[in-house]
């Protein structure tokens, strides 16, 4: 049985008032594995409306599903995170696979299906996007089609302004592999490239002959994308049919980003498919718009269907290695990659610890030489994003090289030592079943409600040195004891006054 542990946390921040004075937290040890975490969002708009949320479960193991605390209640939290777990006592050595299907939905939105056939307690994480069926959001529109039998079907996808976006044509006597009628088809049309799988960079793909090609490419001039997912009444997903079905993309109001004009009959578009169930890309024969600016294709599988021009990418690139005097710094610093014309090709954050490596690849074949510039700006308390602190030599963007980065920070940050102290009566200690209990902490700039993970404590790992907070800094601070699903305590405007910060945990009554 899991135990509730009522602990009084008294933060003694070396002579300053502590954020948890007189506050009692209740602990229930959350599951640490066998977790399936879904972050629920709506395309183009942020959080999915919680009040209209729906979840259906299917499969031989559906009645065993639990949340992160081992309870049967399966709901998203206030931040749109839902955790579905395998019971801690489920033994894969003596029992069958853990099989379940999910249908995640919300009133007025498309649905999303997931199939799981688990052979171990591995964790799974996904961001689940649903599309509005009542309003176009950021160029995205969704709809749901019920297919009752194998009769012929034509579905014209129109938005709220009656604008035709795409058309689905399924011939009579078409059978879906691995599922039976009736089935549900969710369709999402995109006029934006913002939700391209993998950001629009493709490493390997299957060609028209079904052969795997290691020839990376970039989805460059985007025209349209249509996502299809089909599932039966038991939530079982099918990704293919026994005969082709037709897709028509209406580009009559779509601008070619290369020319700034409408797509025309003279334009040639690559037809690309991404199948998320198998994590495979496919690149098919090219297609051209007809005189109505429609692109018609015949396909036999679902997933993301994309029309775009593509450009080739290099499959290898340079590597950069940090040469510094630093170790253990847990904040990262801004870098930019420039070409010979000082154009910024990429940006990101890197570790400044000695020996850290940044590997870059998938540059366009025409890029030429590049260099990497590191700036005096970190991901926790900023700095000067225009002040370089290290610049590499020029290197080829399309061949492997190992280039050192001699790096010295303008100002070396000072760490704050944070310690979780367990207080038991003399001669007693905490029970071994509670040693792995986690206390998760997050911080935000005061009043902004933009939370960033700070530290995760256990009684086994009670002392952590971090650069994420600093002496003199003022933070909103919150704590979770259930794995980050709820945050029952919030302290606003807490100031760190010293380089050491101690959390004293009074565990009397739970010590043995």
N, C-alpha and C positions, 0 to 999 in steps of 0.2 A: 504494500500500500504506500502511496505517496504521502508525504507528511507536509502539513502546513507548519511553518516555522515563523512565529511572531518575533521579530527582532526589532529592537530599538537601535537605530543607527544615529550615533552622535558624532558628527564631523567636527574634529578639533583642528581647525586650520591655523594653528599656532597664533593664538591670541586674537583671532578675528571671529565674528559670529559665523556659525556653521550652517550650511543650507538644510541639514536634516535634524536640527535640534528639536527634540521632543516629538519626533515623527516615528510612528511604528509602521513597519512594512511586514506584510505577510508573504511568506515564501511557499511556493509549490514548485518542486523541481520539474521543469519542462522536459519534454522529449528532446534528445540531441541528435537523433538519426531517424530514418524512416519518415522524414518530413517532406511534404509537398507544399511549397509556399507560392502563392499566387498574389501578385500585386495587381489589383483591379483598376483599370483605367478606361476612359472613353477616348476614342480617337479624336484628336484635335481640341480636347477641352479639359483634361485633368482627371480628377476623381470620378469614378462611376457612382451615380446616385445610390446610396446605400438603402434607402427606404423601399426601393422597388427591386432589390436584389433577389435572385432566385438561384437555387442550386438543386440539381437532381443527381442522384447517385444510382449506379447500376453495377451489375457484376456479382460474382460469387462471394466477394469479400466486402460488399458495400455495407453490410450491417456491422462490420467490425471497425469501420473508420472512426477515428477520434481526432480531436483538435490537439494543439501543442501541449496541453496539460493532461491529455488522456481522457477527456470528457467527450461525449457524443455530439455536443453542440458545435455545428460547423457554420460560422458566420465571419464576415470580414470585420476588422477593427475600424476605428474611426479614421485611420489613414489608408484604408483600402487594402489592407493585407489580410489574407486568409490562409490559414495553415491547416492542412489535412494530413493526418499521420497514421502510421501503422502502429497498433498497440505494442507497448514495450515487451509484453510477454509472448508475442507471436514468434514462434520458433521455426525458421525456414528449414532447419535440418530435419524436422519431423513432420512438417506440414507441406501442403501444396503451395504453388505460387500464390502470391497475394494479388488478386485480379479485381480491378474496379474501373469504371468509366464515370466521367463527370460531364455534366452540362451546366455551364455557368451562364447566367443570363440576367437581364434587367428589363423591366417593362419599357417598351419603346425603343429597344436596342436589339441588335443581332445577338446570337448566342455563340458560345465557343465550347467545343467538345474536346475532351482529353481521354485517351485510353492508356491504362497502365497494367502491365503484367510483370510484377516485381518478383525477383528471385533473391533479393537481399534488401538491406535496410538503407540503401543509398538515398541521399537527399535529392530533391528536384526543385528548381526555381524557375519561375516564368512570370513575365509581365503579360497579363491578359487584357487585350484591347477589344472593346465592343464598339460597334458603329451605331450612331443614331439612325432611326428609321423615320424620323419626323422632321429633321433639320440638317442641312449640309453644314458640317463643321470642318473648317480648314481644308475644303475641297474634298471631303470624304462623305460618302453616302452609303447606307446599308439597307438590305432588305432580306426577308426570309421567305423561302418558297417551300410549300408542302407538296411532295410528290407521292401520290397515293398508290400508283400502279405503273406499269410499263407502257402506258399510252404515250403518244407523242406530246411534247410540251414545248411551248414557246413562252419565255419570260422576258418581257421588255423592262429593263431596269430604268426607272425614271425618278428624278428628284422631286422636291416639293414644288418646283417651278415647271413641272411637266417636261423637263429637258431629258431627252433620251441619252443615256450614258452608255449602255451596253445591252446586248440581247443574247440570251441563252436558248439554243435550240437542241432538244434531245429527241432523237427519233424513236418511234414505237419499237417495243421489244428490246430496249436497251437494258442490260443487266449490270448492276453494280457489284463489283467483286467483294466478297466477304460479308455482305449485308443483304437484307431482304427488304422489300417494300412493306409498309410505307416508309419514306425517309424525309428528312428535312435538309434543305440546302440553304446555307447562309452565304450571302453574297455581299461583298464590300468593294465599292468602286473608289479609286483614288485618282485625283487630279494633281496630287502632290507627290514628290519623291521622298518626303520626309520619313516615310515608314517602309522604305525599301529594306528587305531582309539583308542583314550584313552590311547595311549602309550603302549598298550598291556595288560593293567590291566582291568579285567572284574569283576564287582561287582555282578550283577544279570543277569541271562540269562534264556532262554526258552529251555527246553530239547526236546528230540525226540517225547514226548507225548504232547508237547505244554504247559507243566506246568512250572510256574515260579520258579526258584531255586535261593535261597539266599546263594550261595556257591561260593565265589570269587575264581578266578583263574588267573594265569599269563600265557600269551603266551610266552613260554620259548625258545624252540629250533625251530626257524622259518625255514620253507621250501620255501613257496611261497605264494603270495596273488594276486588275480585277482579281480579288481573292475569293475562292470557292472552298467550302467545306461541306461534305455530305455525311450524314449519320442516320442510323435507323432508330427505331423506337426503344432500343436497349442501349443507346448511346455509342454503338459501335461505328467507328469511322471507316469509310471506304475512300480510297484515293484514286480508283481507276474503274473504267467501264470496259465491257467486252466489244464495244464499237465506238467510233468517234462521235463526238457531239460538237455542235458549232458554237463559236463565240464571235460576236460582232462588236467591235469597239467603234463608237461614234466620235470622230475627231473633228466634227464640223465647227466646233467652237474652241478648239485647242490650238494653242500657239506653239510653234517649234521654237525652243529656247535658243537654237543656233542662229536662225534667220530673223526671228521676231515676227514671222508671218504664220498664217495658217498652214498646217501640213497639207501637202498636195500629192497628186498622183506620181510625181517624179521622185518622191522621197521613199527611201528604202529603210525599213525598220527591222531590227532584230527581234525575234520572238523568243522570249526567255521564260522559263518556268522554275520556280523554287518550290520543292515539296518538303514542307516542314516535318512531316511524319517520318521521313527517311533522311532528312538533312541533305538532300541532293539538289544540285542545280542541273538544268537542261537548257541547251541552246539549240533551237530548231531553225528551219529554213527561214529566210527573210520574207517579209510581206510588205506590200505597198497599199496605200489607201486607194479606193476606187473613186469614180467621179463624184460620189456623194461624201467623200472624205470618211469612208468607213473602211476599217480593216477587218477582214473576215479570216478566221483560222478554224481548223478542225483539230480537235485535241481528244485525248482519251484519259486525262487525269485532272484532278483538282489542284489546289494550291494557289500560289501567286502567279498569275499570268501577266507578263510585263512586255510593253512595246517601247522600244528605245533604240537610239544609236549606241554603239559600244566602242570602246577604244582599248587597245592591248596594253597590258601592264607587264612590267618585269617581274619575274618570279623570285628573284634574289635581290638583295640590297645591302647597304652598309650596316656596320655595327659600331657602336660607340661605347667606350668603357670609362667610367669615372675614376680619376686619379685624385684622391683627396685625403685629408687627415681625419675624416669623419666616420663614425660608426654609431649605429643605433638611433639615428635621427629618423623619427617616424612621421615627418611631414615631407612633402615633395615640392619641387620647384619647377616653375614654368620654363618650357623650352619651345623654340620655334625652329622649323627647318626652312631654309631659304635657298632659292636658286641663284644663278649668277646675275639675274636682273633684280635681286633683292625682293623678289616676290615670296611671300610666306606660303609654303605648300602645305605645311602641317603644323600643328601645335599640340602640346600635351604637358604632362608633368612627369618628372623623373626623380629618382632617389639620388641624393648627393653623397650617400655613403660610399666609401672606397670599394671599388670592385663592382659596383652596380653597372648593369649593361642595358643599353637601349638598342633594340633591333628594329630596323626599318626596311620595309619592302613594298612591293606593289606600286612603284612609281610609274607614271607613263613612260613609254620607251623614248620619248623625245625630251625628257627632262634635262639630261646632261649632268653637270656637277651640282652638288649640294653641300651645304654646311649646316651644322647645328649650333644654335646660340642659346645659352642658358641665362635666365634673368633672375634678378634679386626680388623674386615674388613667389610666395608659397601658398599652398591651398588652405591654410588655416587663418593666418592673420595678414595676408597680403604682402605689400612691399611696393617696389617700383618696377612695374611691368615693362618699363622702357630702359632699364639699366642693365646692360649685359655684364655678367660676371665670368663668363667663359665662352670662347668661340673656337670651334674646331677648324682644322684645315679643310680645304675643298676635297671632296671625294666623289667618285662616280656613283650615281644613283642606281645603276643597274648592274653592279658587280659587288661581290663580297669584299669587305675590308674591315679591319679592326683598328679603329682610330681612338687614341686616348683623349680624354678631356681633362686637362689640368684645371682643377676647380678650387677656388677659395671664396667663401662667402664674405660679403662686405661686413656683415655683423653675424658672428656665430651665436645662434640662439642658445639660451640656457634651459635645461630641462627642469621639469617639476616632478618630484618624486611623490607618487601617490601610493599609500599603503592601506590595505584592509586589515584591521587588527581584530581578531576574534577574542572576546573577553569571556572566559569561563571561570567559575569558582576554583579555588586552589585544588589541585589534584584531579581535575576533570578536563575533558577535551571534547570537541565536537565529534559526533558519530560519523563513521566512515561513509555512511550512505548520504551524508549531506555535504561532503567535502567538495563535490563538483557543482554545488549550487552556484548559479551565475547571478551576478549583479551587473546589469548593463547600464552604461551611462551615455548620455548624449548632451551636446551643448549647441547653443544657437547664439547669434548676435542678439543682444537684448531687444525684445519686442518683435523680432522678425519671424519667429516660428518656422525657421528653416534649420532643421535639426541635422546634425552630423554626429556619427558615431565617435565617441571619445575612447572609452576603455571598457573591457569586459573582465571583471574580477571573478575568481573563485577562491574558496578557502585554501585550495592547494597552491594557488598562484596569487598570493596576497599583496605583492609589491610590484608596481609597474612604474617605470620612468618614461615620461612622455614629453614631447615638445609641442603637443597640440594645444596646450594651454600655457600661459606664461604669467609670471609675476606682474601684478598690476592690471591684468586683463579682467574685464567684466563680462560675465556670461549669464545667459539663462541656462539652467541646469535641470536635467530630469533623469529619473531612475526607473528601471524595469527589473522585476524579479521573476518574470515569466517568459524569458527568452525574447523580449522586445515586442510582444503582442500588445501589452498595455503599459502605460506609463503613469502610475498612480501618484507620483510626486513631482511637482514642479517648483523650482525656486527661481525667481526672476532677479536679475541684476546682482548676481553673486560675484564678489571681487576676490581674486587670488592675491593674498598679501605676502606670501612667503614662497620659497622654493620647495617646501615640503607640505604635504597635505595628508592628513591621517583620518581614515574612517574607522572609528571604534565601534565594533558590533557587540552589543550586550546580548549574549546567547544563554543567559541563565535559564534553567528549566529544560534546555535542549542539549546540555552537555552531559557526558557520561563519564 
